[in-house]
Amino acid sequence: MFFQTPAAAFFNKESVIQYMWGGDNVRLCASVIVDCFQWGFRTLVPEDCVGDQAEGPHRDNLRDVERRYCDLTTADSAIDQIQAWSASKARSFGQQEQ
């Protein structure tokens, strides 16, 4: 995702500090998770939003990326975090306008 693309520059310009990844095979998306970590982005992976063909390798891959590169969460927790962040941004924006 980052190799020879403007992704990191765009994320830095937009002050992105956290990246959430889902909807893919953990084994295949591990390189994106590692890239995010190496570029300094906190990476969240909702474990109920990724999969694999077999449960054993899926669990092993999740454990591996969590141990080194990302934080595992659930879709519900990720949605709660996004909503809390949105609410805090809306409050700060309202305070700046007054």
Stockholm file with secondary structure:
# STOCKHOLM 1.0

chainA/1-98         MFFQTPAAAFFNKESVIQYMWGGDNVRLCASVIVDCFQWGFRTLVPEDCVGDQAEGPHRDNLRDVERRYCDLTTADSAIDQIQAWSASKARSFGQQEQ
#=GR chainA/1-98 SS CCTTSSHHHHHHHTTCCEEECCSSBHHHHHHHHHHHHHTTCEEEEEGGGCBCSSHHHHHHHHHHHHHHTCEEECHHHHHHHHHHHHHHHHHHHHHHHC
#=GC SS_cons        CCTTSSHHHHHHHTTCCEEECCSSBHHHHHHHHHHHHHTTCEEEEEGGGCBCSSHHHHHHHHHHHHHHTCEEECHHHHHHHHHHHHHHHHHHHHHHHC
//
